[in-house]
Structure formats: C-alpha cells, structure tokens
Amino acid sequence: MSKEVIGKLQQLLEDRTHGATYLQEKIIEVLIEYEKEITPEILKWTAAEIRKNFPPMIQMHYIAYHLENYRDNLKEHLIDFRTHLKKIHQEPVKKCVNFLKKLEVKKLVTISHSKMVISSLIALREEGKDFTVTVGEGHPAMEGYKTAEELRKHGIRTFVTKDENLAKLSRKRDIVLIGCDAMGKEWLINKIGSYELIITGALAATPTVLCSSEDKIVRPQLTSYKYDTDFLRNFKKEITEMKMELLPTTAIWKIIT
C-alpha cells in the first residue's frame, strides 16, 4: 500500500478534535486525490480502520459502508458520494438557519466542535444577524477553542468558558444549540457535558435545538445490528472512553435533520 496515502489517512484517523462531517469530507478528498493509487486493499483497510477508530460515531460507519460497497469506477463513485454528502450536510444547515432566524435569538450556548453547528452559526451571521455564542472549552481535546476560533473569524462574538460553568450559563441564554455523533429513535450521543447542559437549560426554560445530518441516524444496514439499541450496547465502553455520553431525545425541543 502507498505509504503517502496511508500516512494522510492515518492522520485523519487519529484526529480527535474535528467532528465526523469534517473527517468524512477530508477522507474522501484524499481518496479522490490519490485515486490512481487506491486499490481494493486500501479501501478495505480504510473502512476497517474507520470502524475501529470511531466506533460510536455512526457518521463514520456511513462512509465505511460506502467504501466497502464501491462501484467499478472508483473515482466516479467517490465524486458522486462526495456530492451526496454535501447535499445531506447542507440541508439541515439551511433549515437550522431559517429556524433560528424566526426565533430571533441573540444569545446561544453550544458544546464541542460540530460542523453542523458551526456552519449554521456562520450562515446566520452572513445573513446579517447579530448574536453571541458561549462554548465550553471541551476537555480533554479542547475542541471549544477551535469552535470559538472559527466563529470569530466570521465576526461572531464568542466566549469560551470552563465546561463546569456551561450548564449554569445556559440559564441566561436563548437557545442551546448542539450537534451529535449518532442518533437513534429515542437517544443521541454527543460530547460529554451535553446532558447536564440540555437538562439544566430545560429546567430554566432554555430550549435545546439539535442540528444533525441524516447520515448520523443509526440504521441496521450500516452496522449489521437489528436494533439501534444494539449499537449502544456494543459500543458502551468506547462511548465512555471517547468522552461522549447518552442523551434522551425527549429532552430536545427541536430536532433538525
């Protein structure tokens, strides 16, 4: 296998700062760039490594499934798949922006480094809306600082706070805006700290809005499980180790997909 290709893919597989949407796009970019060097062996290795390195992130299982079931024309398949991903990632962002515009929110609070959330906030700012964002620092990878950096580049006033302060501050915000890494019928997985954030916010009448793409929904064909709860049972240890936690969808005011 090509050492250069494997090296670039390995770098993405070891990324614990960016969300699944970013990683999906970058993995596809590498495979398209080195399409002539990509063999079935590399694709199978990539799919297996994706599943191994990101067990609780269903969005990564989604890309692994498509790499395992590629057509004869690899480049065409990858380009079509990238177009498909772009479409299903853009749609919830548009819906989220329209929803937030109607609410006329001025103060938001979020957690982690969700590309769905970041894209929605940037798009909202580009439409001329003025608001502030409070984000938790995001131990241990400190994703919150990355989120703040990206938002500030687009003129969004953003404040980073200690994770333990985030839930308390949610009481003074209009909206809790979150993404997720996987979603079942009655649950979702997100960055640790999300549970306390949305529950405390709900008790203080601060509603939570979830912005997520459809490739984060657990489907049996992606993982060979009959029920979405099997996914949770199988990866319970990994979910905890990756500093993620389980949230009930009943605590979410609005789910946008």
BALOBA-1460 file (C-alpha; in Angstrom, 3 decimals):
// residues 257
<rec num="1" residu="m" x="0.000" y="0.000" z="0.000"/>
<rec num="2" residu="s" x="1.159" y="3.542" z="-0.777"/>
<rec num="3" residu="k" x="2.927" y="4.987" z="2.288"/>
<rec num="4" residu="e" x="1.917" y="8.551" z="1.373"/>
<rec num="5" residu="v" x="-1.779" y="7.686" z="1.080"/>
<rec num="6" residu="i" x="-1.737" y="5.613" z="4.256"/>
<rec num="7" residu="g" x="0.077" y="8.424" z="6.092"/>
<rec num="8" residu="k" x="-2.545" y="11.024" z="5.144"/>
<rec num="9" residu="l" x="-5.404" y="8.700" z="6.004"/>
<rec num="10" residu="q" x="-3.766" y="7.733" z="9.294"/>
<rec num="11" residu="q" x="-3.515" y="11.405" z="10.256"/>
<rec num="12" residu="l" x="-7.263" y="11.776" z="9.786"/>
<rec num="13" residu="l" x="-7.978" y="8.534" z="11.616"/>
<rec num="14" residu="e" x="-6.087" y="9.868" z="14.643"/>
<rec num="15" residu="d" x="-7.921" y="13.228" z="14.620"/>
<rec num="16" residu="r" x="-9.859" y="13.711" z="17.860"/>
<rec num="17" residu="t" x="-10.567" y="17.425" z="17.501"/>
<rec num="18" residu="h" x="-12.770" y="17.709" z="14.424"/>
<rec num="19" residu="g" x="-16.254" y="16.288" z="14.045"/>
<rec num="20" residu="a" x="-17.349" y="13.444" z="11.781"/>
<rec num="21" residu="t" x="-18.587" y="15.719" z="8.974"/>
<rec num="22" residu="y" x="-15.121" y="17.257" z="8.588"/>
<rec num="23" residu="l" x="-13.405" y="13.860" z="8.725"/>
<rec num="24" residu="q" x="-15.772" y="12.366" z="6.149"/>
<rec num="25" residu="e" x="-15.024" y="15.131" z="3.678"/>
<rec num="26" residu="k" x="-11.261" y="15.012" z="4.198"/>
<rec num="27" residu="i" x="-11.067" y="11.224" z="3.825"/>
<rec num="28" residu="i" x="-12.974" y="11.431" z="0.529"/>
<rec num="29" residu="e" x="-10.669" y="14.256" z="-0.643"/>
<rec num="30" residu="v" x="-7.577" y="12.108" z="-0.011"/>
<rec num="31" residu="l" x="-9.073" y="9.102" z="-1.799"/>
<rec num="32" residu="i" x="-10.025" y="11.214" z="-4.836"/>
<rec num="33" residu="e" x="-6.619" y="12.941" z="-4.932"/>
<rec num="34" residu="y" x="-4.784" y="9.601" z="-4.939"/>
<rec num="35" residu="e" x="-7.437" y="7.680" z="-6.887"/>
<rec num="36" residu="k" x="-4.886" y="6.082" z="-9.231"/>
<rec num="37" residu="e" x="-3.033" y="4.596" z="-6.265"/>
<rec num="38" residu="i" x="-6.132" y="3.357" z="-4.450"/>
<rec num="39" residu="t" x="-6.585" y="-0.392" z="-4.519"/>
<rec num="40" residu="p" x="-9.385" y="-2.570" z="-3.096"/>
<rec num="41" residu="e" x="-6.916" y="-3.442" z="-0.350"/>
<rec num="42" residu="i" x="-6.547" y="0.223" z="0.662"/>
<rec num="43" residu="l" x="-10.321" y="0.763" z="0.616"/>
<rec num="44" residu="k" x="-10.937" y="-2.273" z="2.808"/>
<rec num="45" residu="w" x="-8.169" y="-1.157" z="5.175"/>
<rec num="46" residu="t" x="-9.620" y="2.372" z="5.319"/>
<rec num="47" residu="a" x="-13.147" y="1.129" z="6.031"/>
<rec num="48" residu="a" x="-11.920" y="-1.243" z="8.757"/>
<rec num="49" residu="e" x="-9.774" y="1.454" z="10.381"/>
<rec num="50" residu="i" x="-12.663" y="3.947" z="10.303"/>
<rec num="51" residu="r" x="-14.926" y="1.490" z="12.109"/>
<rec num="52" residu="k" x="-12.185" y="0.660" z="14.624"/>
<rec num="53" residu="n" x="-11.142" y="4.255" z="15.367"/>
<rec num="54" residu="f" x="-14.610" y="5.835" z="15.535"/>
<rec num="55" residu="p" x="-16.890" y="3.079" z="16.915"/>
<rec num="56" residu="p" x="-19.640" y="5.282" z="18.429"/>
<rec num="57" residu="m" x="-19.756" y="7.743" z="15.500"/>
<rec num="58" residu="i" x="-22.371" y="6.383" z="13.115"/>
<rec num="59" residu="q" x="-21.473" y="9.004" z="10.514"/>
<rec num="60" residu="m" x="-18.088" y="7.347" z="10.150"/>
<rec num="61" residu="h" x="-19.732" y="3.927" z="9.782"/>
<rec num="62" residu="y" x="-21.748" y="5.532" z="6.975"/>
<rec num="63" residu="i" x="-18.612" y="6.339" z="4.966"/>
<rec num="64" residu="a" x="-17.080" y="2.930" z="5.798"/>
<rec num="65" residu="y" x="-20.207" y="1.224" z="4.423"/>
<rec num="66" residu="h" x="-19.925" y="3.154" z="1.136"/>
<rec num="67" residu="l" x="-16.216" y="2.404" z="0.777"/>
<rec num="68" residu="e" x="-16.905" y="-1.295" z="1.295"/>
<rec num="69" residu="n" x="-19.585" y="-1.228" z="-1.414"/>
<rec num="70" residu="y" x="-17.888" y="0.876" z="-4.097"/>
<rec num="71" residu="r" x="-18.649" y="0.509" z="-7.808"/>
<rec num="72" residu="d" x="-16.144" y="-0.391" z="-10.550"/>
<rec num="73" residu="n" x="-15.398" y="3.241" z="-11.404"/>
<rec num="74" residu="l" x="-13.877" y="4.316" z="-8.091"/>
<rec num="75" residu="k" x="-13.305" y="7.992" z="-8.867"/>
<rec num="76" residu="e" x="-16.826" y="8.454" z="-10.209"/>
<rec num="77" residu="h" x="-18.214" y="6.650" z="-7.167"/>
<rec num="78" residu="l" x="-16.217" y="8.863" z="-4.769"/>
<rec num="79" residu="i" x="-17.225" y="12.080" z="-6.541"/>
<rec num="80" residu="d" x="-20.897" y="11.043" z="-6.520"/>
<rec num="81" residu="f" x="-20.626" y="10.139" z="-2.852"/>
<rec num="82" residu="r" x="-18.984" y="13.490" z="-2.030"/>
<rec num="83" residu="t" x="-21.821" y="15.304" z="-3.833"/>
<rec num="84" residu="h" x="-24.327" y="13.239" z="-1.874"/>
<rec num="85" residu="l" x="-22.612" y="14.089" z="1.425"/>
<rec num="86" residu="k" x="-22.523" y="17.785" z="0.593"/>
<rec num="87" residu="k" x="-26.248" y="17.767" z="-0.122"/>
<rec num="88" residu="i" x="-27.281" y="15.992" z="3.070"/>
<rec num="89" residu="h" x="-24.938" y="18.196" z="5.121"/>
<rec num="90" residu="q" x="-26.161" y="21.481" z="3.630"/>
<rec num="91" residu="e" x="-29.879" y="20.757" z="4.020"/>
<rec num="92" residu="p" x="-30.040" y="20.721" z="7.853"/>
<rec num="93" residu="v" x="-27.857" y="23.847" z="7.975"/>
<rec num="94" residu="k" x="-30.375" y="25.741" z="5.814"/>
<rec num="95" residu="k" x="-33.250" y="24.516" z="7.957"/>
<rec num="96" residu="c" x="-31.415" y="25.426" z="11.161"/>
<rec num="97" residu="v" x="-30.618" y="28.943" z="9.955"/>
<rec num="98" residu="n" x="-34.234" y="29.576" z="8.940"/>
<rec num="99" residu="f" x="-35.443" y="28.282" z="12.289"/>
<rec num="100" residu="l" x="-33.034" y="30.446" z="14.299"/>
<rec num="101" residu="k" x="-33.955" y="33.494" z="12.212"/>
<rec num="102" residu="k" x="-37.612" y="33.059" z="13.111"/>
<rec num="103" residu="l" x="-36.723" y="32.849" z="16.797"/>
<rec num="104" residu="e" x="-34.532" y="35.968" z="16.542"/>
<rec num="105" residu="v" x="-32.045" y="34.516" z="19.029"/>
<rec num="106" residu="k" x="-29.419" y="36.831" z="20.495"/>
<rec num="107" residu="k" x="-27.542" y="34.576" z="22.919"/>
<rec num="108" residu="l" x="-26.637" y="30.956" z="22.168"/>
<rec num="109" residu="v" x="-24.679" y="28.323" z="24.031"/>
<rec num="110" residu="t" x="-23.062" y="25.235" z="22.499"/>
<rec num="111" residu="i" x="-20.560" y="22.497" z="23.213"/>
<rec num="112" residu="s" x="-17.895" y="20.618" z="21.229"/>
<rec num="113" residu="h" x="-16.858" y="21.140" z="17.609"/>
<rec num="114" residu="s" x="-19.853" y="20.245" z="15.441"/>
<rec num="115" residu="k" x="-19.502" y="21.338" z="11.825"/>
<rec num="116" residu="m" x="-23.308" y="21.430" z="11.528"/>
<rec num="117" residu="v" x="-23.487" y="23.913" z="14.397"/>
<rec num="118" residu="i" x="-20.539" y="25.994" z="13.202"/>
<rec num="119" residu="s" x="-21.845" y="26.162" z="9.616"/>
<rec num="120" residu="s" x="-25.307" y="27.173" z="10.841"/>
<rec num="121" residu="l" x="-23.950" y="29.978" z="13.007"/>
<rec num="122" residu="i" x="-21.665" y="31.281" z="10.266"/>
<rec num="123" residu="a" x="-24.535" y="31.244" z="7.751"/>
<rec num="124" residu="l" x="-26.771" y="33.044" z="10.256"/>
<rec num="125" residu="r" x="-24.124" y="35.743" z="10.737"/>
<rec num="126" residu="e" x="-23.673" y="36.121" z="6.958"/>
<rec num="127" residu="e" x="-27.361" y="36.928" z="6.722"/>
<rec num="128" residu="g" x="-26.723" y="39.938" z="8.907"/>
<rec num="129" residu="k" x="-27.904" y="38.561" z="12.247"/>
<rec num="130" residu="d" x="-26.077" y="39.751" z="15.350"/>
<rec num="131" residu="f" x="-25.702" y="37.360" z="18.291"/>
<rec num="132" residu="t" x="-23.210" y="35.997" z="20.795"/>
<rec num="133" residu="v" x="-22.106" y="32.403" z="21.370"/>
<rec num="134" residu="t" x="-20.834" y="30.800" z="24.569"/>
<rec num="135" residu="v" x="-18.977" y="27.499" z="24.137"/>
<rec num="136" residu="g" x="-17.453" y="25.090" z="26.639"/>
<rec num="137" residu="e" x="-13.701" y="24.566" z="26.359"/>
<rec num="138" residu="g" x="-14.213" y="20.849" z="25.681"/>
<rec num="139" residu="h" x="-11.885" y="18.704" z="27.770"/>
<rec num="140" residu="p" x="-9.728" y="16.806" z="27.038"/>
<rec num="141" residu="a" x="-9.193" y="17.761" z="23.377"/>
<rec num="142" residu="m" x="-10.231" y="21.416" z="23.931"/>
<rec num="143" residu="e" x="-12.489" y="21.489" z="20.857"/>
<rec num="144" residu="g" x="-14.292" y="24.536" z="22.240"/>
<rec num="145" residu="y" x="-11.317" y="26.775" z="21.453"/>
<rec num="146" residu="k" x="-11.339" y="25.512" z="17.861"/>
<rec num="147" residu="t" x="-15.042" y="26.305" z="17.603"/>
<rec num="148" residu="a" x="-14.514" y="29.801" z="19.009"/>
<rec num="149" residu="e" x="-11.619" y="30.442" z="16.632"/>
<rec num="150" residu="e" x="-13.697" y="29.546" z="13.573"/>
<rec num="151" residu="l" x="-16.681" y="31.612" z="14.681"/>
<rec num="152" residu="r" x="-14.556" y="34.679" z="15.498"/>
<rec num="153" residu="k" x="-13.053" y="34.602" z="12.005"/>
<rec num="154" residu="h" x="-16.559" y="35.328" z="10.743"/>
<rec num="155" residu="g" x="-17.194" y="38.217" z="13.112"/>
<rec num="156" residu="i" x="-19.222" y="36.247" z="15.649"/>
<rec num="157" residu="r" x="-18.694" y="37.329" z="19.248"/>
<rec num="158" residu="t" x="-17.745" y="34.114" z="21.012"/>
<rec num="159" residu="f" x="-16.853" y="33.383" z="24.625"/>
<rec num="160" residu="v" x="-15.144" y="30.226" z="25.894"/>
<rec num="161" residu="t" x="-15.948" y="29.051" z="29.402"/>
<rec num="162" residu="k" x="-14.916" y="26.170" z="31.613"/>
<rec num="163" residu="d" x="-17.017" y="23.084" z="30.959"/>
<rec num="164" residu="e" x="-18.360" y="23.036" z="34.515"/>
<rec num="165" residu="n" x="-19.789" y="26.559" z="34.056"/>
<rec num="166" residu="l" x="-21.577" y="25.825" z="30.806"/>
<rec num="167" residu="a" x="-24.814" y="24.414" z="32.208"/>
<rec num="168" residu="k" x="-25.167" y="27.260" z="34.717"/>
<rec num="169" residu="l" x="-24.674" y="29.839" z="31.956"/>
<rec num="170" residu="s" x="-27.309" y="28.170" z="29.789"/>
<rec num="171" residu="r" x="-29.968" y="29.671" z="32.045"/>
<rec num="172" residu="k" x="-29.084" y="33.111" z="30.732"/>
<rec num="173" residu="r" x="-29.098" y="32.134" z="27.041"/>
<rec num="174" residu="d" x="-31.939" y="31.991" z="24.497"/>
<rec num="175" residu="i" x="-31.007" y="28.664" z="22.894"/>
<rec num="176" residu="v" x="-28.807" y="25.627" z="23.499"/>
<rec num="177" residu="l" x="-27.578" y="24.563" z="20.043"/>
<rec num="178" residu="i" x="-25.907" y="21.160" z="19.679"/>
<rec num="179" residu="g" x="-24.883" y="18.596" z="17.090"/>
<rec num="180" residu="c" x="-24.461" y="14.859" z="17.670"/>
<rec num="181" residu="d" x="-22.324" y="11.875" z="16.680"/>
<rec num="182" residu="a" x="-25.102" y="9.302" z="16.435"/>
<rec num="183" residu="m" x="-28.855" y="9.276" z="16.840"/>
<rec num="184" residu="g" x="-31.390" y="6.516" z="17.454"/>
<rec num="185" residu="k" x="-35.146" y="6.686" z="17.834"/>
<rec num="186" residu="e" x="-35.060" y="7.722" z="21.483"/>
<rec num="187" residu="w" x="-31.447" y="8.721" z="22.133"/>
<rec num="188" residu="l" x="-28.412" y="10.511" z="20.768"/>
<rec num="189" residu="i" x="-24.687" y="10.567" z="21.526"/>
<rec num="190" residu="n" x="-22.784" y="13.815" z="21.929"/>
<rec num="191" residu="k" x="-19.779" y="15.344" z="23.684"/>
<rec num="192" residu="i" x="-19.648" y="14.733" z="27.443"/>
<rec num="193" residu="g" x="-21.252" y="17.666" z="29.258"/>
<rec num="194" residu="s" x="-24.170" y="17.827" z="26.819"/>
<rec num="195" residu="y" x="-26.557" y="16.028" z="29.186"/>
<rec num="196" residu="e" x="-26.114" y="18.489" z="32.033"/>
<rec num="197" residu="l" x="-26.250" y="21.377" z="29.556"/>
<rec num="198" residu="i" x="-29.597" y="20.461" z="27.997"/>
<rec num="199" residu="i" x="-31.236" y="19.297" z="31.243"/>
<rec num="200" residu="t" x="-30.201" y="22.415" z="33.159"/>
<rec num="201" residu="g" x="-31.256" y="24.546" z="30.215"/>
<rec num="202" residu="a" x="-34.630" y="22.809" z="30.015"/>
<rec num="203" residu="l" x="-35.266" y="23.338" z="33.731"/>
<rec num="204" residu="a" x="-34.544" y="27.028" z="33.202"/>
<rec num="205" residu="a" x="-36.803" y="27.134" z="30.099"/>
<rec num="206" residu="t" x="-33.832" y="27.381" z="27.713"/>
<rec num="207" residu="p" x="-34.782" y="25.096" z="24.810"/>
<rec num="208" residu="t" x="-32.291" y="22.864" z="23.012"/>
<rec num="209" residu="v" x="-32.090" y="22.723" z="19.220"/>
<rec num="210" residu="l" x="-30.284" y="19.780" z="17.620"/>
<rec num="211" residu="c" x="-28.870" y="20.243" z="14.118"/>
<rec num="212" residu="s" x="-27.828" y="16.936" z="12.550"/>
<rec num="213" residu="s" x="-27.461" y="15.354" z="9.117"/>
<rec num="214" residu="e" x="-29.305" y="12.164" z="8.185"/>
<rec num="215" residu="d" x="-26.087" y="10.122" z="7.976"/>
<rec num="216" residu="k" x="-25.908" y="10.253" z="11.788"/>
<rec num="217" residu="i" x="-29.051" y="8.172" z="12.177"/>
<rec num="218" residu="v" x="-28.323" y="4.573" z="13.198"/>
<rec num="219" residu="r" x="-29.616" y="2.223" z="10.502"/>
<rec num="220" residu="p" x="-29.311" y="-1.590" z="10.636"/>
<rec num="221" residu="q" x="-27.610" y="-1.936" z="7.220"/>
<rec num="222" residu="l" x="-24.709" y="0.309" z="8.292"/>
<rec num="223" residu="t" x="-23.721" y="-1.762" z="11.314"/>
<rec num="224" residu="s" x="-25.467" y="-5.134" z="10.849"/>
<rec num="225" residu="y" x="-27.496" y="-4.589" z="14.035"/>
<rec num="226" residu="k" x="-31.195" y="-5.347" z="14.183"/>
<rec num="227" residu="y" x="-31.995" y="-2.562" z="16.668"/>
<rec num="228" residu="d" x="-30.405" y="0.832" z="17.283"/>
<rec num="229" residu="t" x="-30.027" y="-0.058" z="20.965"/>
<rec num="230" residu="d" x="-27.668" y="-2.890" z="19.939"/>
<rec num="231" residu="f" x="-25.344" y="-0.161" z="18.696"/>
<rec num="232" residu="l" x="-25.286" y="1.357" z="22.192"/>
<rec num="233" residu="r" x="-24.699" y="-1.932" z="23.966"/>
<rec num="234" residu="n" x="-21.865" y="-2.874" z="21.626"/>
<rec num="235" residu="f" x="-20.010" y="0.420" z="21.997"/>
<rec num="236" residu="k" x="-20.839" y="1.353" z="25.598"/>
<rec num="237" residu="k" x="-17.182" y="1.223" z="26.655"/>
<rec num="238" residu="e" x="-15.960" y="3.178" z="23.610"/>
<rec num="239" residu="i" x="-18.611" y="5.869" z="24.071"/>
<rec num="240" residu="t" x="-17.328" y="6.485" z="27.600"/>
<rec num="241" residu="e" x="-13.658" y="6.364" z="26.602"/>
<rec num="242" residu="m" x="-14.206" y="8.917" z="23.808"/>
<rec num="243" residu="k" x="-15.692" y="11.348" z="26.354"/>
<rec num="244" residu="m" x="-19.199" y="11.069" z="24.933"/>
<rec num="245" residu="e" x="-22.497" y="10.452" z="26.663"/>
<rec num="246" residu="l" x="-26.077" y="9.456" z="26.030"/>
<rec num="247" residu="l" x="-28.929" y="11.984" z="25.842"/>
<rec num="248" residu="p" x="-32.678" y="11.319" z="25.607"/>
<rec num="249" residu="t" x="-34.322" y="12.831" z="22.530"/>
<rec num="250" residu="t" x="-37.294" y="13.725" z="24.731"/>
<rec num="251" residu="a" x="-35.123" y="16.455" z="26.261"/>
<rec num="252" residu="i" x="-34.563" y="18.080" z="22.851"/>
<rec num="253" residu="w" x="-37.041" y="20.808" z="21.965"/>
<rec num="254" residu="k" x="-36.393" y="20.817" z="18.213"/>
<rec num="255" residu="i" x="-34.570" y="18.186" z="16.120"/>
<rec num="256" residu="i" x="-33.478" y="19.418" z="12.701"/>
<rec num="257" residu="t" x="-32.224" y="16.877" z="10.138"/>
